[in-house]
Amino acid sequence: MDLSVNIAGIKLRSPIIASSSVDGMDGERIVTVSARKLGASITKTIVKNMQTDVLPNIKRVRGDSMINCVFGTNLTARQWFEEEFPKAKKAGIPIIANMAGTTPEEAIELAKGCEAAGADMIEYPTACPHMGNILEAMFPGLKVPLPEVNDPSDYARQIEAVKKAVKIPVMAKFSSIYHLTCKEWAKAVEDAGGDAISAADSIGPVMDIDVETGQPVLGGPRGYSGLTGAAIRPLVLRMVLEITETVNIPVIGIGGISTGEEAAQFIMAGASAVALSSAALLKGSQVYSDVYDGLEAFMERKGYTSLADFKGLTHRRIEERKAKGRQIIKDVVVPTLVPDKCIACGLCRRACPYGAISADGGKPVFDPAVCHGCGLCVSVCASKAIGQEYYE
């Protein structure tokens, strides 16, 4: 079974990547997590001068989701060039430098420095949804405009300039705030010479409040942050689908991945590889290996021998719906039960919004006269005892 992948000419032994986060905070951390079956590691955002985070800056929210207002690296660019990249290269996997300058000229300077220090690829971020409010408080008089989400031309010019300044591949990193215009941004990046796209970073600004005190739970003047993890996965999955049907450059899917099957979803949507960070922060770095092992087990179960066997499968399924006239279905399919799998938990009956499920010895009975065929019961069944086939 082959799980290797090629991203813009860079070969990865694994499609699992550590996204830009705490696990890329320095060379030592990169080497440590690289043992978790990673194909590549992405640095925390490298900036010219050391940044100081506001505190507290990371909180778990419902489920496997997270809000954070983490800034870039807490190390200077010089330290990265002279110390951290040489350490990180000992991991034996490609090192992708996530970097951002305050001006296009500074971005070019940083990109050249990362390349000279041994970076295998540049990842150039778009916008961080929570930073403006915090920066304005840190530097009185500074006005940070809202990110431009409709016109990608300025960002495309920056990608083009960085691309011309280095010989290594340059990858654009989208924020989820671009979810409605992701196709236009992707096309602009491809036309500017970008080699790949990673999608997508956090959405926001968002916030959470301590109900006991009324305080915003995170630091900063208003407690604003970005939302990552499981909560944004459905949105980002759709972004990846639309980006990969728009451009021909590879896409790395990012957003709420914590299992092998979730990684497979992104590959089916057209991604060439996947990256994660929230799950690793919430569950520990072992999750990288778990996702790899889970993806391998999924492939074995389905009879796939390489990622190419199912990459973009969802695109093909959508075309099949169109060809078969199955884009809109109005005929109800009543769910069926596999009795041996049912644990009589009652979740399906409590969830049914139409009162179409009764109980017989604790196990569900579906009333075809009342059932609307919505599928909610299927999705809440933890033991996968309920089936409902709308598509062959």
Secondary structure, DSSP 8 states (H G I E B T S, - for coil): -B--EEETTEEESSSEEE-SSGGGSSHHHHHHHHTTT-SEEE-S-B-SS-----SS-EEEETTTEEEE---S-SS-HHHIIIIIHHHHGGG-S-EEEEB--SSHHHHHHHHHHHHHHT-SEEEEE---TTHHHHHHHHSTT--------S--HHHHHHHHHHHHH-SS-EEEEEEGGGTTSHHHHHHHHHHTT--EEEEEE-EEEE--B-TTT--BSSSSSS--EEEEEGGGHHHHHHHHHHHHTT-SS-EEEESS--SHHHHHHHHHTT-SEEEESHHHHHH-THHHHHHHHHHHHHHHHHT--BGGGTTTHHHHHHHHHHHTT-SS--S----EE-TTT-----HHHHH-TT--EEEETTEEEE-TTT-----HHHHH-TT--EE--S--
